Amino acid sequence: MSTFKIKTGDTVKVIAGKDKDKEGKVISVNPKNSTVVVEGVNMITKHEKPSMANQQGGIVNKEAPIQVSNVMYLHKGTPTRIGFKVEGDKKVRIAKKTGEVID
């Protein structure tokens, strides 16, 4: 399994699908299924039974996972690919477009 280039908390832009050109923050990452959940993107309507967490139950809108290949990292508002570089003894992510270190 390869290393995931998108991490939780990154800002991404959707580049394919029904929510194309929407931007949002990554809520969760699932490397096993190659999916990410992005805030406000790929919203679904789910019918939930009443439970201890949700006393009322009813119809709830929530985000569904989206393929990681359909999102692109935003670096200073510009979509860019991500690469890796070894600086000293640390492996860091870099923006391919500018060459700047991300984290």
C-alpha positions as CSV (number, residue, x, y, z in Angstrom):
1,M,0.0,0.0,0.0
2,S,1.4,3.4,-1.0
3,T,1.6,6.4,1.3
4,F,-1.4,8.7,1.2
5,K,-0.5,12.3,0.2
6,I,-3.7,13.8,1.5
7,K,-4.0,14.1,5.4
8,T,-6.7,15.0,7.8
9,G,-7.1,18.8,8.1
10,D,-5.8,19.5,4.5
11,T,-7.8,21.9,2.3
12,V,-8.7,20.2,-1.0
13,K,-10.6,21.0,-4.2
14,V,-12.8,18.4,-5.9
15,I,-11.7,18.0,-9.5
16,A,-14.2,15.4,-10.7
17,G,-17.8,14.3,-10.0
18,K,-21.1,16.0,-9.1
19,D,-19.4,18.4,-6.7
20,K,-16.6,19.5,-9.1
21,D,-14.9,22.8,-8.1
22,K,-16.1,22.7,-4.5
23,E,-13.5,23.2,-1.8
24,G,-13.4,22.0,1.8
25,K,-11.4,20.6,4.7
26,V,-10.6,16.9,4.9
27,I,-12.5,15.4,7.9
28,S,-11.2,11.8,7.7
29,V,-9.0,9.6,5.5
30,N,-9.5,5.9,4.8
31,P,-6.4,4.5,3.1
32,K,-7.8,1.0,2.9
33,N,-10.6,2.1,0.5
34,S,-8.7,5.1,-1.0
35,T,-11.4,7.5,0.2
36,V,-11.6,10.8,2.0
37,V,-14.5,12.6,3.6
38,V,-14.5,16.4,2.8
39,E,-16.5,19.0,4.7
40,G,-19.6,20.1,2.8
41,V,-18.9,17.8,-0.2
42,N,-20.9,14.7,-1.4
43,M,-23.8,15.3,1.0
44,I,-26.3,12.5,1.4
45,T,-29.6,12.2,3.2
46,K,-29.7,9.4,5.8
47,H,-32.7,8.2,7.8
48,E,-31.6,7.5,11.4
49,K,-33.5,5.6,14.1
50,P,-33.8,7.3,17.5
51,S,-30.8,6.4,19.7
52,M,-29.1,7.6,22.9
53,A,-26.9,10.0,20.8
54,N,-29.7,11.2,18.6
55,Q,-32.9,11.2,20.7
56,Q,-35.1,12.6,17.9
57,G,-33.9,10.4,15.0
58,G,-35.3,11.4,11.6
59,I,-33.6,12.6,8.4
60,V,-30.0,13.7,8.7
61,N,-27.7,15.3,6.0
62,K,-24.1,14.1,6.2
63,E,-20.9,13.9,4.1
64,A,-20.2,10.6,2.3
65,P,-16.7,9.4,1.3
66,I,-15.2,10.5,-2.1
67,Q,-12.4,8.9,-4.0
68,V,-9.0,10.4,-3.2
69,S,-8.2,10.6,-6.9
70,N,-11.1,13.1,-7.3
71,V,-9.6,15.7,-5.0
72,M,-6.5,17.9,-5.3
73,Y,-4.5,19.6,-2.5
74,L,-4.9,23.4,-2.3
75,H,-1.6,25.3,-1.5
76,K,-2.2,29.0,-0.9
77,G,-5.5,28.7,-2.9
78,T,-3.9,27.0,-5.9
79,P,-4.5,23.3,-6.7
80,T,-1.2,21.4,-6.8
81,R,0.2,17.9,-6.7
82,I,2.1,16.7,-3.7
83,G,5.6,15.2,-3.6
84,F,7.9,13.9,-0.9
85,K,11.5,15.1,-0.2
86,V,14.0,14.2,2.5
87,E,15.3,17.2,4.3
88,G,18.1,16.2,6.8
89,D,16.6,13.1,8.5
90,K,12.9,14.0,8.0
91,K,10.6,13.2,5.1
92,V,8.4,16.2,4.3
93,R,5.6,16.9,1.8
94,I,6.3,19.5,-0.9
95,A,4.0,21.3,-3.3
96,K,5.0,20.3,-6.8
97,K,3.9,23.7,-8.3
98,T,6.0,25.9,-6.0
99,G,8.5,23.5,-4.5
100,E,7.6,24.8,-1.0
101,V,7.5,22.6,2.1
102,I,3.9,21.9,3.2
103,D,4.5,20.5,6.7
